Amino acid sequence: MKLISTLIGTGLRGTGLAAGCVLGLIAGSQALAQDYPSKDLDWTIAFGPGGGNDIMARTLIDIIQKYDLYGQDIRAENRAGGSGAVGWGYVYSKAGSGYDITTTSGSLITTPLQADTPWKASDFVPLALLATDDLAIMVSGNSEWDTIEEFIESAKETPPTLAGTGTVNVDFIVPTLFAEKAGFEFEYVSFNSMADMQTALLSGAVDAMVGNPGEIVGLVESGDMKALIYSGETTPPALGDVPTMDEKGWGVGVSMPRGLILAPDAPQEAVDFWRATVEKIVETPEWEKYIETNLLTENIKYGDDFGIFLKNAQDGFEKVLRAQGAIK
Amino acid sequence: MDLFSDLWMGLSVAISPLNLLYLLIGAMVGMIVGIIPGFGPSAGLAILLPVTFGMDPIGAVMMLAAIYYGAMYGGTITSILLNTPGESATVASTFDGYPLAQNGRAGPALVMQAVASFTGGTVGVILITLLAPAFSHVARNFGPPEYFLLALLGMLTLIVMIGENWKLGVLSALVGFALGTVGVDLETGQSRYTFGFAELIGGIHFIPIAIGLFGLGELYFAFHQGLHRIGSGSIAPYDRKKGFWPDLADWADTKFTLVRGSILGFVVGVIPGAGATIASLMAYSFERSFSKRPKNFGKGEMAGLVAPEAANNAASSGAMIPLLTLGIPGSASTAVLLAAFLLWGMRPGPLFMEQNPEFAWGLIASMYLGNMALLALNIFAIPLFVQIIRVPYRILAPIVLVICTLGTFSVSSSMIEVYLMFTAGIVGFFMRLYGFSPAALVLGLVLGPLAEEALRQTLTISRGSFWIFLERNGSIGIIVTTAVLLVVLPLMQRIGRRAGASKQGSVSEAEDAGV
């Protein structure tokens, strides 16, 4: 019985794969004329199933398969462990390959700063930045502060407590840079999960928190939380009439990159192919829907522009974290 | 009444032939992922999520939710038959479930677990129907100080798990705490005890450790005892005389256990982060303190199986409340469910049930039906599952090994966790051999980091003052509850014991009074 159950389990998993194979076969006949792609694509997801990185990678793969954008099969593998160290380490080991692709998160920058990984974000071949995760500073719905000015004014007298996810993370870096520019201090309280953080704010344990709009917009709509300021370029309408940090002159210029990279030293033909493919992906209604439901900020930068973005983020993160003593 | 019209409307949504089919598929898949150790509901949900993209959202969420609570049924089957929890919420079910099977009572144990699961699940859904709005307000009062106190409360269960040799038991728990410190320190962001290995910065997850200690440890121990040389059916004889159906004493002993376990499980499940695992462990230890025969716990007491089973199913229902009313997932599985909601463009929050009544009540109504389907499925399938015991150990052992390995890998597709699982298996064997407590180690590993983080967050917030625990209503509530439990339970236990003293003898009284 046990064997049978295992077989049923794998069988169910197989349906998705089989569907992918069929699509791949149909698409394969069209691609014979090109040199690239001529092999199956190995798509590394450096995190477990169900997370933000996984959902983005699988959305991209679905779009590519639906529109037959890649002529061969795509094999998606979750190679999780060590906050991305395992998955990206695997892609790094495939230097020179044009068939090893992976999606990025903030950890691409922060993990090498924390642990002694053989690779850094700048070692990979940057294909395209697709979107950024930006943050809003939130307070409880019944809080005395209605605007960021009121918040800062009171913060200058008594530093508030502000919650975020993790320390070596944009959640810590964005408010730190923001507070420096706006001239106040705060006490950072680090949480492991969004859920614990939200209840900490709603229960009145912390004064404020930072969060991605996608995770908090329901609580804003219901009036349980208020957004005070947003770190991205334009505030999503769902958060209400909230200013951005740039508008107030306290821009921080740091956000979490969601993009695509290839293994180091990937051949130019692969880079060219993917640039053209990404241009098609971002035009699809499925991609628009993904950006919309996850309230990401669309921010498309190709090739070297993405490379410079990563390098700046890496330097910015390192500077702040070193100054705060979070890394040595 | 509004409530009934809402529920009726939900039922009419759920009872379409296609939706019922999805529900049944979900229940079956849930049982299967539950049976495979380590392959928990969260991994099953995540892998099936893409399959649901083209489906109608209501049918899809009914199916995914059924996978989630169906796994709570399936997970116990291997706990009872192989001493290998199918997933973390059924760890507590091994304590008495496995001894029951060894005593030749696998059949009744499996039937009782199905009944307990059904009761827990159904009580849970009834409570969701009645209390969803009210509970969302209670859950809102839980910040770091309350989580710290809850973790302390959870550590009381260590006292139960430490076992007969308290020195070795305490040492086991301390090893668990120590393993819990590995990884990035949440507050300062510095790596602790990773020895330069990037693979360890995420910390040591308790699931591979639990599978290794319980599953492989037990396997190696069985080899040590020479079970592989014995032929078919001799490990834990399935005694036909003792039968398949539970006897009257089983029902009589556990009727209140069912109620207690269900309610406790539900309450713990509603609290985000606490989840089914802690609910089942707490239910086990509370049941032991209520019992007239606490000495029998761990040796095959039916109540010791029924309590955690009712609790983990009720908790999986309870966890739907913060998910639906706050958009806050209480566990890895509900986090994947939340991801599914978002994929369909639905955003759970305080207004969700008002704005999407068909969706929310359709889901709740489907949970009544799903639990009934699972009860029937379980009872029909039990004679099949019991055959596992009749398979010679030398054939069963390699299968268990493969399942443990596959299961561990599928949790987060990490080879590091597979290596950790094998290491834990060897450690578990020696712990078993020399009388240490693997259960205390796992609990230390779960609760240690939780308590450490919550305490440090609390003290950052209060700027170092411990008075914060007496300034918040939620904290005071938990402190009072704990105090009541610590004082009242032993008293009730003593009264109960006195009533039954003539039958029981009084040898154990002095030792147990402190629990």
Interface residues (C-beta under 8 A of the other chain):
Chain A: M1 K2 L3 S5 T6 I8 G9 L12 R13 T15 G16 F47 G48 P49 G50 D54 I55 R58 D62 E77 N78 R79 A80 G81 G82 S83 A85 V86 G89 T111 Q114 A115 D116 T117 T161 G166 T167 V168 F172 E187 Y188 V189 S190 F191 N192 S193 M194 A195 D196 Q198 T199 A200 L202 S203 G204 A205 V206 G214 E215 V217 G218 L219 E221 S222 D224 K289 T293 N294 L321 G325 A326 I327 K328
Chain B: M28 V29 I32 V33 I35 I36 F39 S42 A43 G44 L45 A46 I47 L48 L49 P50 V51 F53 A139 R140 N141 F142 G143 P144 P145 E146 Y147 V184 D185 L186 E187 T188 G189 Q190 S191 T194 G196 F197 A198 E199 L200 I201 G202 P272 G273 P322 L326 G327 I328 P329 G330 A332 A335 V336 A339 L342 L343 G345 R347 P348 G349 P350 L351 F352 A381 L384 F385 Q387 I388 I399 I403 L406 V411 S412 S413 S414 M415 I416 E417 E453 Q457 T458 T460 I461 R463 R472 G474
